[in-house]
Amino acid sequence: MAAERLRRQVAAFAFSTRGLRCTVSIGLSECHPGIASVSDWVNSADAALYRAKARGRDCIVVGC
């Protein structure tokens, strides 16, 4: 999955001048017939992002 590759690449990157590390939380939503509008789709992805952050960050959550 592209999101997992992105998460790993960001986690492996260190800012050379400070030795700082960065992580990402990613919220995804599938587009399926149950999604009534683009707004619902975005809201689903947003809710998945907040669940990823609540899990301790540096993870991917797929909403539906």
Secondary structure, 3 states (H helix, E strand, C coil): CHHHHHHHHHHHCEECCCCEECCCCEEEECCCCCCCCHHHHHHHHHHHHHHHHHCCCCCEEEEC
